[in-house]
Every structure is written in C-alpha cells, then in structure tokens.
Amino acid sequence: MPKQMILDKEVVPASFNIDPNGGSALPLEEWLNAKANGKTVSNLGVLLEGDVPIDALQPFLDEVAFVALHLPKFTDGRIYSHARRLRTLWKYEGVILVHGDVLRDQLLYMSRSGINAFYMREDQDLDACLTAFELYTEHYQYN
C-alpha cells in the first residue's frame, strides 16, 4: 500500500487498505457472498476489475464503504465505464479509488468519469500530478 494518495485533488496519507488478503475491501463476488450470509459489510470496500459486470452491486451501494477500481495497464479503459455508471447513473456518493498503472496523464479524464481517489504508480510525483486536474478549462465531451 502506498504511503500517500490523491483524494479530492489533494495529496493526503493513504487511507484505504485494498489488499485482498486482509485489507478493508473484498472482490465483488466475495463482498456479495458475505452480505448474503448475513455478515456486516458496511465497513468494507469493493474491489472491481474492468472485466467484472457490476450490476449486482447497484442495490447495495449505500452499504459500500468505498469502491476500488483496478487498472492493470494504463491502456485499459473499462474502469472509466464502471466509474461513470457508479457516480453518474447510480448516484454513488462514496469514494471511488483507482489503483494500479495510474499515470498523471489520466487524472483529469478519470476525475471527469467520477473517480476522486488515486493510488498512483510509484514512479509518479503526486504533487506534480495535481497540475493535471487544471490542464484544460474547456471540454468538448458532455459531462
């Protein structure tokens, strides 16, 4: 787990333990199984991969502590769709964290899709990355 992260466009101490072996988040299927078995899940986040269908999570969003989206390679854009669905279509108000191969060049686009927390790749300078949020003032895509 990194020591620092970007949360709501500020560098802060890392606060989400996303280790699937003892962290505070579970892969979606495990989270849903724990919920179905009567376990308390409101203190747990959900780990999502880009290739995992997320429709089963929608009814339980008010019980999800945070959502962690894994970006295995910076060219994999499937998590953008997950973030957009969670934040815009389903109105999820909690933290959406991205981790993995996260680069400075992606931050503005990720934040526009609804992601507000970032565990950057370890070779990235977090303070320098903050300038990415102000890179453009006008956007041609609908928001």
N, C-alpha and C positions, 0 to 999 in steps of 0.2 A: 504494500500500500504506500502511495506517495506521502510525503510529509505535508505538502501543500496542494491546493487545488484552486480553481477559479469557480466562484459561486456568486451569481448575480453581478457579474462583471467586476469582481474584486478578488484579489489573492488572499486566501484565508487558510488556516490549518485544515488539512484533510480531515473529514469527519464522517465518512461513510465507509464501513468495512465491507468490501464486496468479495471477500474470499469465500468461495462456495463451500469450503471446508471449515466452517466455524465462524464465519462472518455474520453480519446482521442482514443478510439477503440470501434468498434462495432462488434457484431457477424456477421459472413459471410453473412447470408441472409439479414440482415439489411444493411450491407455495400453495397451489390449488389443492393438492392432496392433504397438506397439513390443515388447511381450512376445512375441508370436507370431513376430516377426522376430529374436528372439534378443538383443535389447538388454537391458541391465541396467535394471530399473525399480524396484528395491527402494529407491532413493533418491528416488523421485518420488511425489508425491501424486496423487490422482484428483479431478478437478473434476466435480461432478454437478449437473445441473439437476433440478428436480422432475418434469419430464415424461419423463425418461430411464429406461427399465427397467434395473434394476441386477443382475438375476440372474446375468449373465455374470461379474460381479466376485467372487461368493462363493468360488469355488475358489482365488482368488489373494489373499485378504485378508491372509495372512501376509507378502506381499510389498509391501503398500501402506504407504508412509511415513506418509500421513495422507489423510483424506477431507475435501474442501471442498465444502460444500453451498451453492449459490447461492439466495438468497431475493430474487427480483426485486421483489416487492411484499409488504409485511408481511401481507397477507391471504391469501397463497398458502401453504397448509398441507401441501403434498405432501412437503416435505423432512422433516417430522416422521415420516412413514411410512418414509422412507429411513433416518433415524437410528435409529428403533426396530428396523427389520429388521437393520441393521448391528450394533447394540450388543446387543440382547436375543436375537434369533433366531439370528444368525450368530456371536455372541460376539466381535465385533471389539473389540480392546483398545486400539487406537491412538487418535490424536487425531481427533475429528470436529469440524471447524470450520464455522461458518456465517458467511456474509458477504452483504452487500447491504443491503436495507432492514430491518436488525435493530434493534428497539426494546427499551427497558428492560422493557416490559410482557410481552414474550415470553420472557425469560430463564428464568424458573422452569419454564415448560412445555417449553421446548427442552431444558433440562438433564434434566428427567424423561424425555424421549424418548431421551436418550443423548448429546446434544451437550455437549462440555466445553470448546470454544474458540469465541470470538466476536469477529469484527471488527464492531464496532458502527457504525451510521450516524454520520457525522461530527458531527451536532448533538447526540449523546448524551454525557453526562458519565459516564465509565467508573467513577469512584469512587462516584458516586451510584447507578449501575446495580447495584453489588454488593448493595445492600439488597434488590433484587428476589428474590434467592435465599432470603431469610428471610421473605418476605412472608406465607406461610402455613405453619402447622405440621401441619395435618391436610389430607388429600386424600381425596376421595370416589372417585377413579378407582383402578382396580387399578394396581399398579406393576410 
